[in-house]
Amino acid sequence: MIGTIAPPPVLHRPVLLDEVVAALAPAAGDIIVDGTFGAGGYSLALLERAPCRVIAIDRDGKAAARGRAIAAAGDGRLEVIEGRFGDMDTLLGDRGIATVNGVTLDIGVSSMQIDEAERGFSFAKDGPLDMRMGGTGPSAADLVNRLDESDLADIVFRYGEERFARRVARAIVAARRERPLTRTLELADLVRRTVPKSADGIDPATRTFQGLRIAVNDELGELSRGLMAAERMLAPGGRLAVVSFHSLEDRMVKDFLKQRSGGGGRPSRHLPGPVAERAPSFTLGQRKATSPRAAEIAANPRARSARLRTATRTDAAAWPPLSPPHSLAFGDEP
């Protein structure tokens, strides 16, 4: 083991851990950003691999507090910041850090958050209908009880990719006329009565909960800001590794890296528009995303949808955004 940080009891092994560490290839003296600290799996593995320094970020106050306790017991190579990874250049700039050698992002909700019923992410456990990663701003209950039917349908359709979104929104509006929806199982059972069961065995509530969670936490806007912040922060030769868990996230990462590596990339409403004749700011690690091996999926079924995309920073300037980073608007028609 390098240094004096001793790994705490394993709460959760992050998906594609070995592949992420290999892609980041930490070396002595490197500074690496773990933008989604969670239980610390990536951070600790990076610190074990090389005498590097890891700056970890998490918007979840509980995760950040756990991380600070781990860092306090170590040798000073780990620092954990409570905040959003989309603000990484500001957060690190406040600490005198202008460039880094690696950035990793593990997008979406963590297994620990899902397993804590009181956080409101799970449709399998009863808890308050919350879903806020950072504990601030409107909750999922606020959305389902206050938004009009068309806005709810928009969220469930766009971010949950639920083809019965209008039916779900209609059922929510009808139910809340009787009393507000405040519990996860209330909403999950309502959706299960509304959406037909699928042949793949996925719970009918999955897509609705996904859509609400993404909207509550502005996850796609945050990912857009995070990718651009990583582009600004990474030194030439710096490595980027992004793990995503559903098609919306993976498509955004794919399009961003394709565009930034000179491959064009189809337009995305979540990313700035095309910029003509700019030098590529990234080279791709590989064209196709890396998926978990069968053994990892068997040990952790939640890993089955994970995709890892990697790239290396060139010495070209970061591309300027042509429009502000995406933020959610609830009034669009599906």
N, C-alpha and C positions, 0 to 999 in steps of 0.2 A: 504494500500500500504506500502511495506517495503522500507525504504530509502527515497530518495528525487527525484529519477528519475521519471519524469512525462512522460507518453507515448506521442509521437508526434502524429499528425493526421495520421490515418492509411492509408498508401499508398497501402499496400498489406498484407493480412493475409496469412502467410505461410501455406502450406498444412500439415495436420496431426499435427497441433500445440499442441493440448491437449495431443495427444499420445506421441509426442516427449518429452514434459516436464515431463510427467509421467514416461517415460522410464529413463530419466536422474536423476529424483528424487533429485533435488538440496537440499542441507542442509546448515546450517550455516557454513561459513568458507570454503565452497567448491570453487575450481577454475574450471571453465568450459570453454572450447573452443567452440565458434561458428565459424566454419571454413568458413561459407558462409553467411556473415552478411546480405547482401541484403538491405531490408528496416528495418531490426532490429527486426522483429517479434519474433523470437526465443529468442534472447538476452533479450529483454524487458520482455518477459513472464517469463524467468528464474529468472531475477532480482526481479520480482514481487512475485514469489513463495517463495523465501527464501533469507536471507541476505548472499548471495554468491557473488563471483566475476566472471565476464565474460570477457574473452579475445576474442574479435571478429576479424576475418580476412576476407578481401575481396580483390581480385585482381583488381576489378573495382574501379578506382580512384574516380569516382563520388559517389559510394556507401560508400567508406571509408570516404570521406569528410563529407557526411551526418552523418555518424556514429560518427565521431569526434565531430561534432556540438552537437549531442545528449549527448555524453559523457561529454562534457564541461559543460553542464547545469545540470549534475547530481551530485552524491555524491562520485564519485571516484571509484565506483565498476565496471564500464564499461570502457574498453580500446579497441580502434579500431585500427588495424594495416593494412596498405595497403601491400598486399603480397599474396602469394599462400599458401593454407592450406597444400599442400604437404611439405612445409618447416616449419611446425608449431613448430617442436622441436628446430630448429635453431632460429626462430623468438622469441619464448618464452625463450629459453636459453640465448639469448642476454639480456633478462630482468630479469635474475636470477631465472627463473622458470624451474624446472627439471621435475616435475610431476604434473598431473592434475587429477581431479575427474570425468570429463565427457568431451566427445567430440561429437558434432553433425555436420553433413554434409548434406546439401541440394544440390544435384548434378544437374548440368545442368544450362540452361539459366533461368534468373528470368523473371517474368511477366513484371516488369518495363523495363528490357532490350528489351523484345519483343515489348512492346508498344511504345518505342522511335524509330521512323522510322529512325532517323539519325544513329542509331547503326548498322543497316543493318541485323538484325536477322529475321525480319518479311517478309514472302512472301505475306502478305496481304496489306502491305503499301510500298510506293515507298521511297527508300533511297539508300545511297551508299552501295555497296556490300562489307561490312566490316566484321562484326561478331566477332571482337576481343574483348574479355571481358576486357583485360587489356590495350588495345590501342597500343600495341607494337607487332612487328613481322609481318610476312606475313598476309595479309588480305584474305578474301574469293575471292576477285577480282584477287589477285595475283595468287591464286591456279587455278582458272578457266581459266585464260588467259596465264599461263606459263607452267603448267604441261602437259605432253603428255597424249594421250587418254587412255593408259592402266593405268596410275597412277590415273587419274580422275575416271575411272571405279572402281578401287580398293577402293578409298575413299567412293564413293557412295554406293558400294556393301557392304563393310565391316562395315562401320560406320553408313550408312543410312539404311542398310538392304533392299535395293531397288533391286528387281530382274530384273528390266530393266536398270541396271546400265550401261551396255555397250552401249545401245541405247542412254541414256542420255549423256554419254561422247562423243559419236560420234556427237550428235547434237550440243553440246557446241563447239567442235573443228571446226565444219563447220561454226557456227555462228561467231566465233571470227576471222575467216579469212576475214570477211567483216569489222568488227570493234570490238574492245574490249568490253566485257560485264562488265559494271560498276555499274548497278543499280539492286536492288532487284527484281523489277517487270519485268525487261527484262529477268532475269534468270527464274523467276517463270513462266512467260508466255511461255517461251521456253520449260520448263519441262512439263507444262500442255499440250502442243501440241505434246509431245513425249511419255508421259506415259499414258496408258489408265486409265480412271476413275475407282475407285474401288467401290464395292458394299457397303462398310461401310461408304462412304461419305467423307472419309479423302481426303484432298486436294492432288492432285498428286505431288505437289512440296514439300510436307512435308518431305519425306525421303531424298531427295537430299539436302535440306537445313540442315537437321539434320546431315548428313554425313559431309558436309563442315564445319559446326560449330564445330563438335567434332574434326576434323582434325586441323582447325585453332587454337584451344585452347588446343590441346593435352589433351582432357578431360579424356580419359581413362588412359593415363600415369599419369596424375595428381591424379586421383582417386587411382591408385595403390600406388603412393607415399604417399598419404594422409592416406590410411588405415595402411600402415606400420609405418608412423609417429605417428598415434594415438596409435598403439600397443606399441611403445616405450615410449610414454608420459604418458599413463594411469597408475595410481597407482593401486595396488591390490584392487579390489572392484569397480574400476572406470567403468563408463558406456559409451557405444558407441551407437549412434543412427544415422542411415544413411537413408536418403530419396532419392530414385532414381525415374526416370521418364520413362526409357525405358529398354528393355530387356538386352541390352549390359551391362549397369551399374548394374542392379539388379543381373545379373548372376555373375558379378565380385565380388560384395559384398557377395553374397550367397556362392560362392566358397571359398573366403578368410575366411569367418567365419566358414564354414564347416571344412576346413583344419585346422584352428587354434584351433578349439574346439575338434579336435581328430577324426573328421568324415571322413578324407581323402579328399574328394573333387576332382572332375575331373580336369585334367590339364587345365590351361588357359594360352594363350600366353601373357596375360597382367599381370600375376602374377609370382613371382619366382617359380621355380620348387619344387617338393615335397621334404620334409625334413623328413628323417626316424627317428623314435623313439624319438620324442621330446615331452616334457610335454605340454599339451594344454595351450595356453595363454589366451583363452576366454572360457566362457560358454555361450551358446545361451540363449537369452531371450525367444524365442519361435521358433519352427521349421519353421513355415510358416510366410511369410511377412504379415504385417498389411496393409490393403487397406483402402482408405477413405470411410466413410459412405455415403449413398445415399444423405443425406441432404447436405453434403459438396460438393459432385459432382454437385448437382443441383445449388448450390450457386457459384461454381467455376468449370466450365467444364474442365479446364486444369488439375484439380486434378485427373481426372479419371484414369490415368495411374500410379499414384504415388504408391510406395511400401516402407514401413518402415521395416528395419531390425535392431535388437538390440542385444547387447551382453554385458557381464560383464567380466572385466579383472581379470584373476587369478593372483597368486603370482609367476607364472613361468616366466622365462626370455623370452623376445621378440625373435621371431624366426629370424635368420639372413637370408637375401635374398641370394639366390644362384647365382643370376644374377642381373645386374643393372636394376632399375625400367624401365618399358616399355616406349619406345619413338616411335613415329610414323615413319614408313618407307613407302614411297609411291610407292615402286617398286614391291611389292608382287602381284602375280596374284590372282584374286578373285576365 
